[in-house]
Amino acid sequence: MRNLGIVKTNGVNFAVFQMTGSVKRWWGDYVLTRPAGSPSLTWDQFSQLFLEKFIPFTLREEYRRQFELLQQGGMFVTQYETRFVDLARHAIILLPTEREKVRRFIDGLTFSIRL
């Protein structure tokens, strides 16, 4: 996948830096409620919090369902990979490890590519 490690190491700080308005207030309130000395959030933890707050549950469930059914079909591999990454963020619970994410990606490829 195309993760260069940048998002995992600096993604939260970069996202917070970009925040404005009500999103920035939400983040500030969240930070204030965390116990002192809490470890920094990982990108996956931050993404999950953000999506839960700003994406309606019904839409998240629809994206999760689309992810579960995702197959390469007639898409180019790059198109499939883009769609996979876009939908995977809504299915974090289905992908507890990087190994599971890779397995799921490969399972969705057309059979001739998997050989």
N, C-alpha and C positions, 0 to 999 in steps of 0.2 A: 504494500500500500504506500501511498505517497507521503506518509508522515515522516518528516525529517527530524523529529524530536523537538522541534521549536515549539509547537503547540503544547506538548506535554510539559516542557520546562518553563516556558514564559507565557503561555496562553492566557492564564488567569490574570497576570499583571497587565498584559496588553489589552485584554478585554475591559478590565476595570478602568484603565487609562482612557479608553474610548467612551465610557459611559457619560451620559448627560441626563438631566431632568429627573423624572420619576424613577428611572432605572438606577441612577446614581444614588438617589435617596434610599431605594430598596437595599442596595448593596451596603450603604453606610449603616442602616439599621441592622442588617444581618451581621455585619462585622461586630457591632456593639453587643450583640447577644451571645457571641461566642465566648467561651471561657478563656481567661487569660492563659497564654502559653499554648493554646491549641495549635496543632501543626497546620501548615498551609494546606489549602484544598488542592487536590489534584485537578487536572483539567476535566476528567470524567465526573468528579463530584461537583465541580462548578457548573458544568454543562447541565447536569441533571437538575440542580437547584434552579438554574435559570429557566430551563424548559418547563419545569413544573410551575413556576411563577407566571410565565408570560405566554405559554402555549396552552390553549384549552385542552382539558383532559380528552374530550372526544376526538379532537384533531390528533393528539399524540397517539391515541389508540388506533386511529386510522393509519397513521404512519407506521406504527408497530406491525399492524396487520399486513400492510404493503411490504414491509421488510420480510416478514415470515414467508410471504409468497414470492419474493423476488427471485427471478431466474434471468439469466442473460438473454435467452431467446434470440431475437434478431438484432440485438444491440452489439456494437463493437465492444471489445473488452474495456476500453477506456470509458465508454458510456455507462457500462454496467458498473464499473468501479466507482464512478462519480455518484451514481444512484445509490449504490451500496453504502458509501460513506454518508451521504445525505440522510438515508433512512436509519442507519445503524445507531445514530445518536438518540433515536427514539426507542431503541431496543436494547439498551445497555444491560438490562436484567437478563436478556437472552444470551449475552456475550460476556460472561464473567471473566474470561481470560483472553489474552491475545491469541493463544492457540485456538480457542473456540471461534474467534473472529475469522481467523484464517481458514479454518475448516468450513465455516459457513460460506465464506466467499468462494472457495473452491467448489463446494457442493452446488452453488448456483450457476457455475459456468456450464456451457454446453458440453455434452458428453465427449465430443471429439477433442476438445481442448484439455479436458481432465486426464486423458490417456497419457 
